């Protein structure tokens, strides 16, 4: 895997250098406008294949075309350069995925089920809190963590008294259809939007690794769990129905068939920055696994016999080409405050998760003064991730020093959280959060969109009013939720008034303030009562903190 990482680094460096060429060329071509920030890591030409030879051959063809045209700054050649960027990043992403999966490319990451372990004709529900990253994020992102190691401090949090992320699955005897559904509800449980796909043939799973496809994460989960393989999905010779493949996988007699329903529900807005996609992936995998009698390694650390749920989520995100690190799922699937870290040059990742026991007074103060503000701005973290990985590939002294600072700040956060509460504890934690936010901006680059003007104005206004100890956009930044550590004397109403004053009533309409509290229960898997039958059945009480 070390060689894969070196190759991936070389491809990513090439991409970063080519991106600079495109930027310079578009400055010269004053009459042309090109948005280089919109390039995707995944080249659409190869969204259904991992054939390295084909991608490299295509790269060589495009490269030769570029030089045959003299490498000029003509519009067509800028288009060729951007195609080279896409292919370079695709190759880098595949190399990183191989490192993440420890050479287990597209093989099952969990133990195969036995018939007596399957749960039939009953909903299995997995629920989880969201997460707040306090310090150290980006250090956990492959390939950065492979090359430098990582430390991230974070919290599992309930939002407005609920665990806002869930998935439920059900196997139906004699069924022959897979129904996948992704729904967004508000905190009262009202349905706001839904995506749904119904599958009865394997070839309908094509595009499972394209994040723009409907229910792509759910399709990817079937591959990660080993129910189907990429080769089966792409093979024109595969004639078995999905129902018979499911039944065979679960150990049922040859003539049997099974139907499968999987529904994911998020109460958080899309692009929240609170680890939603990673944590939902953990909910999906755990719910489906329980249905099918699959057992994950209970330890967060990989061993020679298999990978844990955390690393399966990491592999799923690499397969889905959305990338990302391990701190989202760790901080959401495991309860409370924690420090997660790994050492460099370990393939696959060997994670250590240190639970932080909060002083009773400290936890009380955090529950009273941690506030979430939805900024009304959504973003896809993948675009900011791309900018960050390009900057890391260039290895400038400023970026390397910033990464060291990220890890040191995470250790400082863990030290503060594990100490006895004192009059200075909230100030210390506020400084950690403020430092972390500035480090995020450096990591992604100011021109990446990581720091919207609206958010800068809001933080500045709250600081001037001495209303907060610290603030940061959650996750990659660019929008979504902002976490505020407010001062004890400040009320929620005063925070809402400050938001209105800082950004104006028009912009403030999209903002909403939520309470949050430490989530002392992480991932929870249970079986719903048998009378819960329909796929439209939902009760927000399932998610309430008891």
C-alpha positions in Angstrom: 0.0 0.0 0.0 2.9 2.4 0.6 3.7 2.2 -3.2 0.0 3.0 -3.9 0.2 6.1 -1.7 3.4 7.3 -3.4 1.8 6.9 -6.9 -1.4 8.6 -5.7 0.7 11.5 -4.4 2.4 11.9 -7.7 -0.9 11.9 -9.6 -2.4 14.5 -7.2 0.7 16.7 -7.5 0.3 16.6 -11.3 -3.3 17.6 -11.0 -2.4 20.5 -8.7 0.3 21.7 -11.1 -2.1 21.4 -14.1 -4.8 23.3 -12.2 -2.4 26.2 -11.7 -1.7 26.1 -15.5 -5.4 26.4 -16.2 -5.8 29.3 -13.7 -2.9 31.1 -15.3 -4.2 30.5 -18.8 -7.7 31.7 -18.0 -6.2 34.9 -16.6 -4.5 35.5 -20.0 -7.7 34.7 -21.9 -9.6 37.7 -20.7 -12.4 37.0 -23.1 -13.0 33.5 -21.7 -14.5 32.4 -18.4 -13.7 29.0 -16.8 -14.7 27.8 -13.4 -11.8 25.5 -12.4 -13.4 25.0 -8.9 -16.2 23.0 -10.4 -14.0 20.0 -11.6 -14.9 16.8 -9.9 -12.5 14.3 -8.6 -14.4 11.6 -10.4 -14.2 11.7 -14.2 -17.6 10.9 -15.7 -15.9 9.0 -18.5 -14.8 6.4 -16.0 -17.6 6.4 -13.4 -18.3 2.7 -14.0 -14.8 1.3 -14.1 -11.6 1.1 -12.1 -9.6 -0.1 -15.1 -6.3 1.6 -14.4 -4.9 0.8 -17.8 -7.8 2.4 -19.6 -7.6 5.6 -17.6 -3.8 5.8 -18.0 -4.2 5.2 -21.8 -6.8 7.9 -22.0 -4.6 10.3 -20.0 -1.7 9.6 -22.5 -4.0 10.3 -25.5 -5.2 13.6 -24.1 -1.7 14.6 -23.2 -0.4 13.8 -26.7 -3.3 15.8 -28.2 -2.4 18.8 -26.0 1.3 18.8 -27.0 0.4 18.2 -30.7 -1.5 21.5 -30.6 1.6 23.2 -29.2 0.3 23.5 -25.6 -1.2 26.9 -26.6 -3.7 28.8 -24.4 -6.5 28.3 -26.9 -9.9 27.4 -25.4 -9.8 23.9 -26.7 -6.4 23.3 -25.0 -7.7 24.6 -21.7 -10.4 22.0 -22.1 -7.8 19.3 -22.7 -5.9 20.5 -19.5 -9.0 20.2 -17.4 -9.6 16.7 -18.8 -6.0 15.8 -17.7 -6.8 17.2 -14.2 -9.9 15.1 -14.0 -8.0 11.9 -15.0 -5.1 12.7 -12.7 -7.4 13.1 -9.7 -9.3 10.0 -10.6 -6.1 8.0 -10.6 -5.0 9.5 -7.3 -8.4 8.7 -5.8 -8.2 5.0 -6.9 -4.7 4.7 -5.3 -6.0 6.3 -2.1 -8.9 3.9 -2.0 -6.6 0.9 -2.4 -4.7 2.2 0.6 -7.9 2.7 2.6 -9.1 -0.8 1.8 -5.8 -2.4 2.6 -5.7 -4.3 -0.7 -9.2 -5.6 -0.3 -10.5 -3.7 -3.3 -14.2 -4.2 -3.7 -14.3 -7.4 -1.5 -16.6 -7.9 1.5 -15.4 -6.0 4.6 -17.5 -8.0 7.1 -18.2 -11.7 8.0 -20.6 -13.6 5.7 -24.0 -14.2 7.3 -25.6 -17.5 8.3 -29.3 -18.2 7.8 -30.2 -18.4 11.5 -28.8 -14.9 12.1 -31.0 -13.1 9.5 -33.9 -10.9 10.7 -36.8 -11.4 8.4 -40.0 -9.4 7.9 -39.1 -6.9 10.6 -37.6 -3.4 10.5 -34.1 -3.0 12.0 -33.5 0.7 13.0 -30.1 2.3 13.5 -30.0 5.8 15.0 -27.0 8.1 15.7 -26.2 11.6 16.9 -24.5 14.2 14.7 -21.0 15.3 15.4 -19.1 18.6 16.1 -15.4 18.7 15.2 -13.6 20.8 17.8 -10.0 20.5 16.4 -7.7 18.6 14.1 -10.0 18.0 11.2 -8.4 17.5 7.8 -5.5 15.6 9.5 -7.8 12.5 9.3 -8.3 12.7 5.6 -6.6 10.1 3.4 -3.9 10.4 2.0 -2.9 13.1 4.6 -3.3 10.7 7.6 -1.3 8.0 5.8 1.6 10.4 5.3 1.5 12.5 8.5 -0.7 10.8 11.0 -3.7 12.5 12.6 -5.4 13.6 15.8 -9.0 14.9 15.9 -11.0 16.0 18.9 -14.8 16.0 18.6 -18.2 15.5 20.2 -21.2 13.4 19.5 -24.2 15.7 19.8 -28.0 15.6 20.0 -29.7 18.4 18.1 -32.9 19.8 19.6 -33.2 16.8 21.8 -32.9 14.2 19.0 -30.4 11.9 17.3 -31.1 13.3 13.9 -29.7 10.6 11.7 -31.1 7.1 11.1 -31.6 4.2 8.8 -34.0 1.3 8.8 -33.9 -1.9 6.8 -36.3 -4.9 6.3 -35.9 -8.2 4.5 -39.1 -9.6 3.1 -39.4 -13.4 2.3 -40.5 -14.2 -1.2 -39.9 -10.6 -2.3 -37.9 -9.9 -5.5 -37.4 -6.1 -5.4 -35.0 -3.8 -3.7 -36.5 -0.5 -2.6 -34.0 2.3 -1.6 -35.3 5.5 -0.2 -33.5 8.7 1.2 -35.8 11.1 3.0 -35.3 14.5 4.6 -37.7 15.4 7.5 -37.9 18.4 9.9 -37.5 18.0 13.6 -41.3 17.4 14.0 -41.0 14.4 11.6 -42.7 16.1 8.7 -41.5 14.8 5.3 -39.8 17.6 3.3 -38.3 15.6 0.4 -37.6 12.1 -0.7 -35.5 10.2 -3.4 -36.5 6.7 -4.2 -35.4 3.9 -6.5 -36.9 0.5 -7.1 -34.6 -2.2 -8.5 -35.2 -5.8 -9.7 -32.2 -6.3 -12.0 -28.5 -6.0 -11.2 -27.7 -3.7 -14.0 -29.9 -1.1 -12.4 -27.1 -0.7 -9.8 -24.8 0.8 -12.4 -23.6 4.1 -11.3 -23.5 2.9 -7.7 -20.2 4.8 -7.2 -21.5 8.1 -8.7 -22.5 10.4 -5.8 -24.9 12.3 -8.1 -27.0 9.2 -8.7 -30.2 8.8 -6.6 -29.6 6.7 -3.5 -26.0 6.1 -4.5 -24.8 5.6 -0.9 -27.4 2.8 -0.4 -26.4 1.1 -3.6 -22.7 1.3 -2.6 -23.6 -0.3 0.8 -24.7 -3.5 -1.1 -21.2 -3.7 -2.6 -19.3 -2.9 0.6 -21.3 -5.6 2.5 -20.5 -8.2 -0.3 -24.0 -8.8 -1.4 -23.1 -8.0 -5.0 -19.8 -7.2 -6.6 -18.8 -4.6 -9.2 -18.1 -7.4 -11.7 -21.6 -8.8 -11.2 -23.2 -5.4 -11.7 -21.3 -4.7 -14.9 -21.4 -8.2 -16.4 -23.9 -8.7 -19.3 -23.8 -12.4 -18.5 -25.3 -12.1 -15.0 -28.9 -13.3 -15.2 -29.9 -13.8 -11.6 -32.5 -11.5 -10.1 -31.7 -9.3 -7.1 -34.1 -11.3 -5.0 -32.4 -14.6 -5.7 -28.9 -13.1 -5.1 -30.1 -11.7 -1.7 -31.5 -15.0 -0.7 -28.4 -16.9 -1.7 -26.2 -14.4 0.2 -28.3 -14.8 3.3 -28.0 -18.6 3.1 -31.6 -19.4 2.1 -32.5 -22.4 -0.2 -31.7 -22.0 -3.9 -35.3 -21.5 -4.9 -35.9 -18.7 -2.4 -36.0 -15.0 -3.0 -35.8 -12.0 -0.7 -37.0 -8.4 -1.0 -35.1 -5.6 0.7 -36.2 -2.1 1.8 -33.8 0.5 3.1 -34.8 3.9 4.2 -32.4 6.6 5.5 -33.8 9.7 7.3 -32.0 12.9 8.1 -33.4 15.7 10.1 -30.5 17.9 9.2 -30.3 20.0 6.0 -28.2 18.8 3.1 -24.7 20.0 3.4 -25.0 20.5 7.1 -21.2 20.0 7.8 -22.1 17.8 10.8 -20.8 14.5 9.3 -24.3 13.5 8.0 -23.3 11.4 5.0 -20.6 9.4 6.9 -22.8 8.8 10.0 -25.7 7.9 7.8 -23.4 5.4 6.0 -22.7 3.9 9.4 -26.4 3.6 10.2 -27.1 2.0 6.8 -24.3 -0.5 7.0 -25.2 -1.5 10.6 -29.0 -1.7 9.9 -28.5 -3.8 6.7 -25.9 -6.0 8.4 -28.2 -6.8 11.3 -30.9 -7.8 8.9 -28.6 -10.0 7.0 -26.8 -11.6 9.9 -23.5 -9.9 9.2 -21.1 -9.2 12.0 -18.7 -6.4 12.1 -15.5 -6.4 14.1 -16.6 -4.7 17.3 -13.3 -2.9 17.7 -12.6 0.5 16.0 -9.2 -0.9 15.1 -8.6 -3.0 12.0 -7.0 -6.4 12.4 -5.9 -9.0 9.9 -9.3 -10.7 9.9 -11.5 -7.8 8.8 -12.4 -4.2 9.1 -14.6 -2.4 11.6 -17.7 -0.5 10.8 -15.7 2.8 11.0 -13.3 1.6 8.3 -16.1 0.1 6.2 -17.7 3.6 6.1 -14.3 5.0 5.1 -14.1 2.5 2.3 -17.7 3.2 1.2 -16.9 6.9 0.9 -13.7 6.2 -1.1 -15.7 3.8 -3.4 -18.4 6.6 -3.8 -15.6 9.0 -4.7 -16.7 11.6 -2.1 -13.5 10.9 -0.1 -13.3 12.3 3.4 -11.7 11.1 6.6 -12.6 8.9 9.6 -13.5 11.6 12.2 -17.1 12.1 11.0 -18.2 8.5 11.6 -16.1 8.1 14.8 -17.5 11.2 16.4 -21.0 10.3 15.5 -21.1 6.6 16.0 -19.2 6.7 19.3 -20.7 8.6 22.3 -19.5 11.7 24.1 -16.2 13.5 23.7 -13.2 11.8 22.2 -9.8 12.0 20.6 -9.2 9.8 17.6 -5.8 9.4 16.2 -3.6 7.2 13.9 0.0 6.9 13.2 1.5 7.5 9.7 2.5 4.8 7.3 0.0 2.2 8.6 -2.0 0.4 5.9 -4.9 0.0 6.4 -5.5 2.7 9.1 -5.1 1.6 12.7 -7.3 3.9 14.7 -7.1 4.7 18.4 -10.1 6.2 20.0 -9.6 7.8 23.4 -12.9 8.5 25.2 -12.7 11.7 27.2 -14.6 11.7 30.5 -16.0 15.2 31.0 -16.1 16.8 34.4 -19.7 16.9 35.5 -19.7 20.7 35.7 -17.9 21.0 32.3 -20.5 18.9 30.6 -23.3 20.9 32.2 -21.7 24.2 30.9 -21.3 22.7 27.4 -24.9 21.6 27.3 -26.0 25.1 28.3 -23.8 27.1 26.0 -23.1 25.1 22.9 -25.3 26.5 20.1 -25.7 25.4 16.5 -26.6 28.0 13.8 -27.7 26.8 10.4 -26.3 29.5 8.1 -28.8 28.9 5.3 -25.8 28.2 3.0 -25.3 24.6 1.9 -22.3 23.1 0.2 -20.8 19.9 -1.0 -17.7 19.2 1.1 -16.2 17.4 -1.9 -15.3 20.7 -3.7 -13.5 22.0 -0.6 -11.9 18.6 -0.1 -10.5 18.8 -3.7 -9.0 22.2 -2.9 -7.4 20.9 0.3 -5.9 17.8 -1.3 -4.4 19.9 -4.2 -2.8 22.2 -1.6 -1.5 19.3 0.4 0.0 17.8 -2.8 2.1 20.9 -3.3 3.5 20.5 0.2 4.3 24.2 0.8 5.9 25.0 4.1 2.8 26.9 5.2 0.5 23.9 4.6 2.9 21.4 6.4 3.2 23.8 9.3 -0.6 24.3 9.4 -1.1 20.5 9.5 1.2 20.2 12.5 -0.8 23.0 14.1 -4.0 21.1 13.5 -2.7 18.1 15.4 -1.3 20.1 18.2 -4.6 22.0 18.6 -6.5 18.7 18.8 -4.2 17.6 21.6 -4.8 20.9 23.3 -8.6 20.4 23.0 -8.4 17.0 24.5 -6.3 18.3 27.4 -8.9 21.1 28.1 -11.9 18.7 27.9 -10.3 16.2 30.3 -9.3 18.8 32.9 -11.4 19.7 35.9 -13.8 22.6 35.1 -12.5 26.1 36.1 -13.4 29.7 35.5 -11.1 29.7 32.5 -12.2 26.4 30.9 -14.7 27.9 28.4 -12.2 30.6 27.4 -9.6 28.0 26.7 -12.0 25.8 24.7 -13.1 28.9 22.8 -9.5 29.7 21.8 -9.1 26.1 20.6 -12.2 26.5 18.4 -11.2 29.9 17.0 -7.7 28.5 16.2 -9.2 25.5 14.5 -11.4 27.7 12.2 -8.4 29.7 11.0 -6.5 26.5 10.4 -9.4 25.2 8.2 -9.3 28.3 6.1 -5.5 27.9 5.6 -5.9 24.3 4.7 -8.6 24.8 2.0 -7.4 28.2 0.8 -9.3 31.5 1.0 -10.5 31.2 -2.7 -12.1 27.8 -2.1 -15.3 29.2 -0.7 -14.6 27.8 2.8 -15.4 31.1 4.5 -18.6 32.8 3.2 -18.7 36.5 3.8 -22.0 36.1 5.8 -20.3 33.8 8.3 -17.3 36.1 8.7 -19.6 39.0 9.4 -21.5 37.0 11.9 -18.5 35.8 13.9 -17.0 39.3 13.9 -20.2 40.8 15.3 -20.6 38.2 18.0 -17.0 38.7 19.1 -17.4 42.4 19.2 -20.4 42.0 21.4 -18.5 39.6 23.7 -21.3 37.1 23.2 -19.2 34.1 22.4 -15.9 32.4 23.5 -15.4 30.9 20.1 -16.9 29.9 16.7 -16.3 27.7 13.7 -18.2 26.3 10.7 -18.6 22.6 11.2 -16.9 20.2 9.0 -15.2 21.4 5.8 -16.7 24.9 6.0 -18.3 26.8 3.2 -21.7 26.9 4.8 -23.9 24.5 6.7 -23.9 24.7 10.5 -21.8 27.0 12.6 -21.0 25.9 16.2 -20.9 28.7 18.8 -19.6 28.5 22.3 -21.7 31.3 23.8 -20.9 33.2 27.0 -23.0 32.1 30.0 -24.7 35.5 30.4 -25.9 35.5 26.8 -29.4 34.1 26.0 -30.5 32.3 22.8 -32.7 35.3 22.1 -29.7 37.6 22.2 -27.8 35.4 19.8 -30.7 35.4 17.4 -30.9 39.2 17.6 -27.2 39.5 17.0 -27.5 37.3 13.9 -30.2 39.7 12.6 -28.1 42.8 13.3 -24.9 41.3 11.8 -26.1 40.0 8.5 -29.4 41.8 8.0 -33.0 40.5 8.1 -32.9 39.3 4.5 -29.9 37.0 5.0 -31.0 36.0 8.5 -34.2 34.5 7.1 -32.3 31.4 6.0 -30.6 31.1 9.4 -31.9 29.1 12.3 -30.7 28.5 15.8 -30.7 25.0 17.4 -29.9 23.8 20.8 -27.5 20.9 21.2 -26.2 18.7 23.9 -23.5 16.0 24.4 -24.7 12.7 22.9 -23.9 10.2 25.5 -25.4 7.4 23.3 -23.7 6.8 20.0 -25.0 4.4 17.3 -27.9 2.3 18.6 -29.4 -0.7 16.6 -32.8 -2.0 17.6 -35.7 -4.0 16.1 -39.0 -2.1 15.7 -42.2 -3.7 16.8 -43.7 -6.1 14.2 -46.8 -3.9 13.9 -44.6 -1.2 12.2 -45.1 -2.4 8.6 -45.4 0.2 6.0 -42.3 1.9 4.5 -44.1 5.2 5.1 -44.3 4.6 8.8 -42.1 7.1 10.7 -42.2 8.3 14.3 -39.8 11.1 15.4 -40.1 9.6 18.9 -37.7 6.8 17.6 -35.0 9.5 17.6 -35.8 11.4 20.8 -33.2 11.3 23.6 -34.8 9.5 26.5 
